[in-house]
Structure formats: C-alpha cells, structure tokens
Amino acid sequence: MRRILLVLLTLAGAGTAHADDTLSPLHWQSQGVFGSYDKAAVQRGLLVYQTACAGCHSMNLVHYRDLEAIGLTPEQVAAFASNVKMADGSAATLDDTFKNPHAPALSGAVEPDLSNIINERPKGLFYVDGVLTGYTNAPADVTLIPGHYYDAGFPGGQIAMPNPLRDNAVTYADGTKATTAQEAADVTAFLAWAADPNLNARHEIGVRAIMFLVFMTIIAIATKRKVWREAI
C-alpha cells in the first residue's frame, strides 16, 4: 500500500488540470448538459479512493488502462498498476480490473461495488458526498444498532461502515487543502467519472452537432431568402 500511495502522490500533480474550488458552493464540473470532468479533482479522487476506499470496496467495471482518460500518461498508469498486488500475488496489468479486496461483510452488510454507484443512487453525486460527510453523533432519541454508526446522509441514519475519511488523510500534490469535505467531493468526482467515463467525449460530440445544426439552419434561412427574392 505504501508503494501505491507514493506513486499516487506523484501522479496527483502530473496532469495539466489545476486545482479548483468545488466546495463554495458544493458542485462538480461534470454537472449540467455541457459538463465535463475536472481532471484535477478526478485525480485527487483516485488518491482518496485508493487510500480510504479500496481496502473494502471493489470497482469491477474499471480497468487500470482506463486511468489514461483522467489525464495520466501510459507510463504513469503502468507504474500505478505494477504496484498493485492481485489476489495471486502477481502485479496488476493494464488489462486487469481494479483489485477486488474481497473484504468481509460489516455487521452483515456487504460493501457495494463502487463502479456505478453514482448512477445507481438517486441524485448520486449528492448522495455519495452526503454519506461521506454525514457522520455525526446520534441524536438522543436514536438507539444505534450494534456495529453501526450514525450518518445523517444515509437512508435510515444508521450505517455499518465506519467513517472512512478524516482531515489530511491524503496529501494533495496540487496544493489543495485535504479537508474531509474536499476529500469527499474529490472521491465523488472520481466515482462519477468511473460511472460515465465517456461523458467528456459525448458532450463534445453534442456541442459539435449543435454547432453544425445551427450553421446549417443559417445556411437554409439565407438560401430561402435568396430564392424568394429572385422569385419575386
């Protein structure tokens, strides 16, 4: 794990993306019709996932080679994968999916795979962020189930997963302050990318298509006016 984190700390500052304030107010660049992923946030989120989440949660739909899409070079991705030891003891390859930790259930609750959790939950971005930042002391009228914790952002308020985040749990190479709120927002950005890695390309195609249609509409209107002037 230490070797993986050293690689991640190097990768976190490797892209051309810059640090962005995603907390004031809470937002993600991928939101909206023309949204796109903030690669700096997604890279930071990968660091948070590997540090705080990968020990319990799998991501069976994401391959290590996919990480090139978040702004990492092939060499950086290969270095990251080579530092992951799979179940048989071999180093991960680019064609492998993220390592499955096969973690035991917590108080009878099986840890969900995180590959598509943003799409699987209503208002997925805010749901995941709300759960990660919702840990607090239980109200006086709430009796916690043994082995559970109170989380105001989790349906029912009681969750078997202990709080995975804390201030300065990671060190961001781009200078972003690693508060619990920032870590939650960043790992949410990473999970959003994992759930829809083609969003940037799809929105880019959409913008080009709209520009083409607008151009053709202008040409059609101009042609119509010219034809009617000549006809009169």
Summary of the structure (lengths in Angstrom):
residues: 232
radius of gyration: 22.2
end to end distance: 79.3
largest distance: 86.0
contacts: 661
relative contact order: 0.17
helix: 45%
strand: 6%
